[in-house]
Amino acid sequence: MIALKDILYKVAINSVTGGTNTEVNAVAFDSRNIGVNDLFVAINGVVVDGHKFIDVAIKNGAKSVVCEVLPEHLEEGVAYVEVDNSHKALAIIAANYYGNPSENLRLVGVTGTNGKTTIASLLYQLFKKAGYKVGLLSTVKIMVDAKEYKATHTTPDSLTINAYLKEMNETGVEFCFMEVSSHGIHQCRTEGLNFEGGIFTNITHDHLDYHKTFAEYRDVKKRFFDGLSKDAFAVVNVDDKNGLFMLQNTKARKFTYALKQYADYKCQILENQFSGLLLKVNDSELWTRLIGKFNAYNVLAIYATAELLGLEKVEILRLISDLESVSGRFQYIVSDQKITAIVDYAHTPDALKNVLETINGIRTKNEELFTVVGCGGDRDRTKRPEMGNIASVLSDKVIFTSDNPRTENPEDILREIENGVEPQNFKKTLTIQDRRQAIKTACQMANPNDIILIAGKGHETYQEINGVRSHFDDLETVGELLNQLEK
């Protein structure tokens, strides 16, 4: 139990009705999770307005309520706290409730359109190999040192974040690396957290179904850096034109990385092969099993962050050379027939372009490149024709297929992807709605030494159609189908 007045520390309050000495047992923003003596925070969400469920929360036992608009009828014996922003209030309350766990470890946030998962996951891997207890909050999974939990969002809700951070404190975790999404920033889920560092990867076309304009999407990302303290560091990719923009109002110490121009951390690609990259980072050479120019940027961000967190340069170089690729990020297998199948999460135009350009930069051109790709339903529709155009320009043959159609008609999604294909590339394309059949067709069409890229789902092990999730793993599927062809 914790006193309401303690849980409200640093929350911007407009008014309080009732006493703040009441004891709070637990905090929830879903009225169904409320128990006796709990605090209910009414959130005005994207789909549901929690203010409609204040009465339900009180019936379930809530003795205190945080809300943006006070109900017309105020129950006796219940404390009502009025705030301007319930999302922000919840984040600060969550941190207070769990004892501000982010202050007891070294937390680094990674934001940007592409590369967040790779950088956060590889930093976790690197610091584990260096002998530290480490935490990870990512799209792929959540790690409390060696204990793994399933991830449901790129950036979890504030209560979940702080609950995991508290568990990390109890486990003795020293460092935590966290993906910070634009949705998470916009909904204030990272408010109240003490970040020692922030990393900006890049910003390209994505999530315009949520943010409406690119400028809004960019400005939300910038808010994360605006909120860093003077004791923190900010590391940004200045080859991205918005890199320096992210640093404009930050109080944090500023560092830059780049491949194309002068920066604090500079990288040159000496060799780029399917087996890995040979890089020159500042004045040192290093070999990594990671593949492609986009991963050269990721390695630079990892190198810079590790150094800023106090690791020795020689140790960082050794550890980077030992890093393994992240699930669903340029994972590949080679069949007995010498067909190379690559699975990648590329689900934005820029990510797809990066992966295809990487493959085209490595291949000999004596083989054909088949791309199997789709776009998710109930998400940003404007990127669909762009994805169709990029795939058809940079591949020898393309099969458009379903990704996670969710509640949308898959045929409508596929038509929008096809609309981006220029007339001269029509003959390269084929549309097969069933994803397994699309992958099977690519396997049947491929000859020895050909390359198949399966893009869009990466680490995901399901396909969501009309609200139902069924098991579907791209890497597992292509491996099984290639194996069948060889028998």
LINQUIDA-V489741 format. One record per residue. N is the residue number from 1. D_CENTER is the distance of its C-alpha to the mean C-alpha in Angstrom with 1 decimal. Layout:
n->N d_center->D_CENTER
n->N d_center->D_CENTER
//
This chain:
n->1 d_center->33.9
n->2 d_center->33.1
n->3 d_center->35.0
n->4 d_center->33.4
n->5 d_center->34.5
n->6 d_center->32.5
n->7 d_center->29.3
n->8 d_center->29.7
n->9 d_center->29.9
n->10 d_center->28.4
n->11 d_center->27.7
n->12 d_center->29.2
n->13 d_center->31.9
n->14 d_center->34.2
n->15 d_center->36.5
n->16 d_center->37.3
n->17 d_center->39.6
n->18 d_center->40.8
n->19 d_center->40.6
n->20 d_center->37.6
n->21 d_center->39.3
n->22 d_center->38.3
n->23 d_center->36.4
n->24 d_center->32.9
n->25 d_center->32.1
n->26 d_center->28.4
n->27 d_center->26.0
n->28 d_center->24.4
n->29 d_center->23.2
n->30 d_center->24.2
n->31 d_center->28.0
n->32 d_center->28.1
n->33 d_center->26.9
n->34 d_center->29.5
n->35 d_center->32.4
n->36 d_center->35.5
n->37 d_center->35.2
n->38 d_center->31.4
n->39 d_center->29.8
n->40 d_center->28.3
n->41 d_center->25.9
n->42 d_center->26.2
n->43 d_center->23.0
n->44 d_center->23.4
n->45 d_center->20.4
n->46 d_center->19.4
n->47 d_center->21.6
n->48 d_center->23.8
n->49 d_center->25.7
n->50 d_center->26.2
n->51 d_center->29.4
n->52 d_center->31.1
n->53 d_center->30.7
n->54 d_center->32.2
n->55 d_center->35.5
n->56 d_center->33.9
n->57 d_center->32.1
n->58 d_center->35.5
n->59 d_center->37.3
n->60 d_center->34.9
n->61 d_center->35.8
n->62 d_center->33.8
n->63 d_center->36.1
n->64 d_center->33.8
n->65 d_center->31.7
n->66 d_center->29.4
n->67 d_center->29.2
n->68 d_center->29.3
n->69 d_center->32.5
n->70 d_center->35.2
n->71 d_center->36.7
n->72 d_center->40.3
n->73 d_center->41.6
n->74 d_center->40.8
n->75 d_center->41.5
n->76 d_center->43.8
n->77 d_center->42.4
n->78 d_center->38.8
n->79 d_center->37.2
n->80 d_center->35.4
n->81 d_center->33.1
n->82 d_center->32.4
n->83 d_center->29.5
n->84 d_center->28.2
n->85 d_center->24.5
n->86 d_center->23.8
n->87 d_center->20.0
n->88 d_center->20.7
n->89 d_center->23.6
n->90 d_center->21.7
n->91 d_center->19.2
n->92 d_center->22.3
n->93 d_center->24.2
n->94 d_center->21.6
n->95 d_center->21.6
n->96 d_center->25.5
n->97 d_center->25.9
n->98 d_center->24.1
n->99 d_center->26.0
n->100 d_center->23.4
n->101 d_center->21.8
n->102 d_center->19.5
n->103 d_center->22.8
n->104 d_center->23.8
n->105 d_center->21.2
n->106 d_center->19.5
n->107 d_center->16.0
n->108 d_center->13.8
n->109 d_center->10.7
n->110 d_center->8.5
n->111 d_center->7.8
n->112 d_center->8.4
n->113 d_center->8.0
n->114 d_center->8.0
n->115 d_center->8.0
n->116 d_center->5.3
n->117 d_center->5.3
n->118 d_center->9.0
n->119 d_center->10.0
n->120 d_center->9.1
n->121 d_center->10.5
n->122 d_center->13.4
n->123 d_center->14.3
n->124 d_center->14.5
n->125 d_center->16.6
n->126 d_center->18.7
n->127 d_center->19.7
n->128 d_center->20.5
n->129 d_center->22.7
n->130 d_center->24.2
n->131 d_center->25.4
n->132 d_center->23.4
n->133 d_center->22.0
n->134 d_center->18.3
n->135 d_center->15.4
n->136 d_center->11.7
n->137 d_center->9.2
n->138 d_center->6.1
n->139 d_center->5.0
n->140 d_center->8.2
n->141 d_center->10.4
n->142 d_center->11.8
n->143 d_center->14.7
n->144 d_center->17.6
n->145 d_center->19.4
n->146 d_center->20.5
n->147 d_center->19.9
n->148 d_center->17.1
n->149 d_center->15.7
n->150 d_center->13.9
n->151 d_center->10.5
n->152 d_center->10.8
n->153 d_center->8.0
n->154 d_center->4.4
n->155 d_center->7.1
n->156 d_center->10.5
n->157 d_center->13.7
n->158 d_center->15.8
n->159 d_center->18.3
n->160 d_center->15.9
n->161 d_center->14.2
n->162 d_center->17.8
n->163 d_center->19.2
n->164 d_center->17.0
n->165 d_center->17.8
n->166 d_center->21.4
n->167 d_center->21.5
n->168 d_center->20.2
n->169 d_center->23.2
n->170 d_center->25.5
n->171 d_center->24.5
n->172 d_center->25.0
n->173 d_center->21.5
n->174 d_center->21.9
n->175 d_center->18.4
n->176 d_center->14.9
n->177 d_center->11.7
n->178 d_center->8.8
n->179 d_center->5.3
n->180 d_center->6.7
n->181 d_center->5.9
n->182 d_center->9.2
n->183 d_center->10.1
n->184 d_center->10.0
n->185 d_center->12.1
n->186 d_center->14.3
n->187 d_center->15.1
n->188 d_center->15.9
n->189 d_center->13.9
n->190 d_center->13.9
n->191 d_center->17.6
n->192 d_center->20.0
n->193 d_center->17.8
n->194 d_center->19.4
n->195 d_center->17.1
n->196 d_center->19.0
n->197 d_center->16.8
n->198 d_center->14.1
n->199 d_center->12.7
n->200 d_center->12.3
n->201 d_center->11.5
n->202 d_center->12.6
n->203 d_center->12.7
n->204 d_center->13.8
n->205 d_center->14.6
n->206 d_center->12.0
n->207 d_center->12.0
n->208 d_center->15.7
n->209 d_center->16.6
n->210 d_center->15.3
n->211 d_center->16.1
n->212 d_center->19.2
n->213 d_center->19.7
n->214 d_center->17.9
n->215 d_center->19.6
n->216 d_center->18.2
n->217 d_center->14.6
n->218 d_center->15.5
n->219 d_center->17.5
n->220 d_center->14.9
n->221 d_center->12.7
n->222 d_center->16.1
n->223 d_center->16.8
n->224 d_center->14.5
n->225 d_center->16.8
n->226 d_center->19.8
n->227 d_center->19.4
n->228 d_center->19.5
n->229 d_center->22.9
n->230 d_center->25.5
n->231 d_center->25.1
n->232 d_center->21.4
n->233 d_center->20.4
n->234 d_center->18.2
n->235 d_center->17.4
n->236 d_center->16.7
n->237 d_center->17.1
n->238 d_center->20.4
n->239 d_center->20.6
n->240 d_center->18.3
n->241 d_center->20.8
n->242 d_center->18.7
n->243 d_center->18.2
n->244 d_center->21.5
n->245 d_center->21.0
n->246 d_center->18.2
n->247 d_center->20.9
n->248 d_center->23.7
n->249 d_center->24.0
n->250 d_center->22.2
n->251 d_center->24.6
n->252 d_center->22.7
n->253 d_center->24.1
n->254 d_center->22.9
n->255 d_center->22.1
n->256 d_center->21.3
n->257 d_center->20.4
n->258 d_center->21.4
n->259 d_center->23.0
n->260 d_center->25.2
n->261 d_center->26.7
n->262 d_center->27.9
n->263 d_center->25.3
n->264 d_center->25.4
n->265 d_center->23.5
n->266 d_center->24.8
n->267 d_center->24.2
n->268 d_center->26.5
n->269 d_center->25.9
n->270 d_center->29.2
n->271 d_center->28.4
n->272 d_center->25.7
n->273 d_center->26.4
n->274 d_center->24.9
n->275 d_center->25.7
n->276 d_center->23.6
n->277 d_center->23.9
n->278 d_center->26.7
n->279 d_center->25.7
n->280 d_center->27.7
n->281 d_center->25.7
n->282 d_center->28.0
n->283 d_center->31.2
n->284 d_center->30.0
n->285 d_center->29.3
n->286 d_center->26.7
n->287 d_center->25.9
n->288 d_center->22.5
n->289 d_center->21.8
n->290 d_center->18.7
n->291 d_center->19.6
n->292 d_center->19.6
n->293 d_center->19.6
n->294 d_center->15.8
n->295 d_center->15.8
n->296 d_center->18.7
n->297 d_center->16.5
n->298 d_center->14.0
n->299 d_center->17.1
n->300 d_center->18.5
n->301 d_center->15.7
n->302 d_center->16.0
n->303 d_center->19.8
n->304 d_center->19.9
n->305 d_center->17.9
n->306 d_center->20.0
n->307 d_center->23.1
n->308 d_center->22.4
n->309 d_center->21.9
n->310 d_center->25.3
n->311 d_center->25.2
n->312 d_center->28.1
n->313 d_center->27.6
n->314 d_center->29.4
n->315 d_center->27.4
n->316 d_center->24.1
n->317 d_center->25.4
n->318 d_center->26.6
n->319 d_center->23.4
n->320 d_center->21.3
n->321 d_center->23.9
n->322 d_center->23.3
n->323 d_center->19.5
n->324 d_center->18.5
n->325 d_center->15.9
n->326 d_center->12.7
n->327 d_center->13.0
n->328 d_center->12.7
n->329 d_center->12.4
n->330 d_center->15.9
n->331 d_center->17.6
n->332 d_center->21.2
n->333 d_center->24.5
n->334 d_center->28.0
n->335 d_center->30.6
n->336 d_center->34.3
n->337 d_center->35.0
n->338 d_center->32.8
n->339 d_center->30.3
n->340 d_center->26.8
n->341 d_center->23.9
n->342 d_center->20.4
n->343 d_center->17.3
n->344 d_center->14.1
n->345 d_center->10.9
n->346 d_center->12.0
n->347 d_center->11.8
n->348 d_center->12.5
n->349 d_center->16.0
n->350 d_center->15.2
n->351 d_center->13.1
n->352 d_center->16.0
n->353 d_center->18.5
n->354 d_center->17.3
n->355 d_center->17.5
n->356 d_center->20.8
n->357 d_center->22.2
n->358 d_center->21.4
n->359 d_center->23.3
n->360 d_center->26.1
n->361 d_center->26.4
n->362 d_center->27.0
n->363 d_center->29.1
n->364 d_center->32.9
n->365 d_center->33.2
n->366 d_center->35.7
n->367 d_center->33.2
n->368 d_center->31.5
n->369 d_center->27.7
n->370 d_center->26.7
n->371 d_center->23.4
n->372 d_center->22.3
n->373 d_center->19.8
n->374 d_center->19.1
n->375 d_center->17.0
n->376 d_center->15.7
n->377 d_center->18.1
n->378 d_center->17.9
n->379 d_center->15.3
n->380 d_center->16.1
n->381 d_center->19.4
n->382 d_center->20.2
n->383 d_center->18.0
n->384 d_center->19.9
n->385 d_center->23.1
n->386 d_center->21.3
n->387 d_center->19.5
n->388 d_center->23.0
n->389 d_center->24.7
n->390 d_center->22.5
n->391 d_center->22.8
n->392 d_center->26.5
n->393 d_center->27.3
n->394 d_center->25.6
n->395 d_center->26.6
n->396 d_center->30.1
n->397 d_center->29.4
n->398 d_center->26.7
n->399 d_center->26.3
n->400 d_center->24.4
n->401 d_center->23.4
n->402 d_center->21.5
n->403 d_center->17.7
n->404 d_center->17.0
n->405 d_center->19.8
n->406 d_center->19.4
n->407 d_center->22.4
n->408 d_center->23.1
n->409 d_center->25.9
n->410 d_center->24.6
n->411 d_center->27.6
n->412 d_center->26.7
n->413 d_center->23.2
n->414 d_center->24.9
n->415 d_center->27.6
n->416 d_center->25.2
n->417 d_center->23.6
n->418 d_center->27.2
n->419 d_center->28.2
n->420 d_center->26.4
n->421 d_center->28.5
n->422 d_center->31.4
n->423 d_center->34.8
n->424 d_center->35.4
n->425 d_center->32.4
n->426 d_center->33.2
n->427 d_center->35.1
n->428 d_center->32.1
n->429 d_center->30.2
n->430 d_center->30.4
n->431 d_center->28.8
n->432 d_center->28.5
n->433 d_center->26.8
n->434 d_center->26.6
n->435 d_center->23.7
n->436 d_center->25.7
n->437 d_center->28.7
n->438 d_center->26.8
n->439 d_center->25.7
n->440 d_center->29.2
n->441 d_center->30.8
n->442 d_center->28.8
n->443 d_center->30.0
n->444 d_center->33.5
n->445 d_center->33.6
n->446 d_center->32.4
n->447 d_center->35.1
n->448 d_center->35.1
n->449 d_center->33.0
n->450 d_center->30.9
n->451 d_center->27.1
n->452 d_center->24.9
n->453 d_center->21.3
n->454 d_center->19.4
n->455 d_center->16.3
n->456 d_center->13.7
n->457 d_center->13.0
n->458 d_center->12.5
n->459 d_center->11.9
n->460 d_center->12.7
n->461 d_center->16.3
n->462 d_center->17.4
n->463 d_center->18.4
n->464 d_center->18.7
n->465 d_center->22.0
n->466 d_center->23.7
n->467 d_center->21.8
n->468 d_center->22.6
n->469 d_center->20.2
n->470 d_center->22.1
n->471 d_center->21.3
n->472 d_center->20.3
n->473 d_center->18.9
n->474 d_center->19.2
n->475 d_center->20.1
n->476 d_center->22.5
n->477 d_center->24.0
n->478 d_center->24.7
n->479 d_center->26.1
n->480 d_center->28.4
n->481 d_center->29.6
n->482 d_center->30.3
n->483 d_center->32.2
n->484 d_center->34.2
n->485 d_center->35.3
n->486 d_center->36.7
n->487 d_center->39.0
//
